[in-house]
Amino acid sequence: MIIVDASVAVKWYVPEPGEEAAKNLLADPRHELLAPALIRIEVIAAILKAYREARVPEMRAKAAIAEWQQTLDDGIVHLVPDEEVLGVAVDISFQSQHPLQDCLYLAVARTMKAELITADDKMFKRGGKAIAGVKFLEGMRYEG
């Protein structure tokens, strides 16, 4: 079981550094992928941001959003209701002085006793101090 954050999931749909490692993680059938429900919105927001910044054309952004929604509908990433981990996330946010939204991911990892994979440097540094098992995506290789 692996917790993924939006910084990883968006790489499945938007060309960015680390996309190959992220896609390898997604394609590896050995991993059950989980995330707080917040990821549904965060990935769409990141795709829209890539469109606004002209990193992806409108048609590709719309297709990416549809693909993301299909990924969720297919249960490839299992969503943990935010309210189930909110109390833990608040505690982690106080402890780490990190934004609550990110702490939802950390709370899922702590609650599920699972590794969290991120491509966000601040999440890696602060989150790694708050809980064990936070890994940085860049340079990681997943072998099937």
C-alpha positions, 0 to 999 in steps of 0.5 A: 500500500502506497499513499500518493499525493497530487504532485505525483498523480498529476505527472500521470497526465501532465508532462513534467520532470519525474513523470516516468517514475510516477507512471511506473508507480501507477503501472506497477500492479504490486502497489495499492494506491491510496490518497485522501479524497482531497486529491480528486480536486488537487489533481484537476486544479494542477491540470488546469494550472498547467493549461493556464501556464500554456504547458498543455493545450486545452484539448489535452487538459480536458482529456487529462481531467477525463482520464484522471476521473476515470482512474478514480472511477476504476478504483486505481487510486482508492480515496480515503474520506478526508473526515476519517483522517482530519483529526490526525491531519490537524495534529500533524499540521500543528506539529510540522507547521505544514499546510493542513491540505498536505497533512491529510496525505501524511495523516492517511500514511500514518493511519494506514502505516504506509509509505507516502510518495511525493514530488513536492520538496516541502512535503518531503522535508517537513512531512518526513520530519512529522512521520516516517516513510515519506519518500521523494519521487525524483530519481526513484525507480520502480521495478516490476 
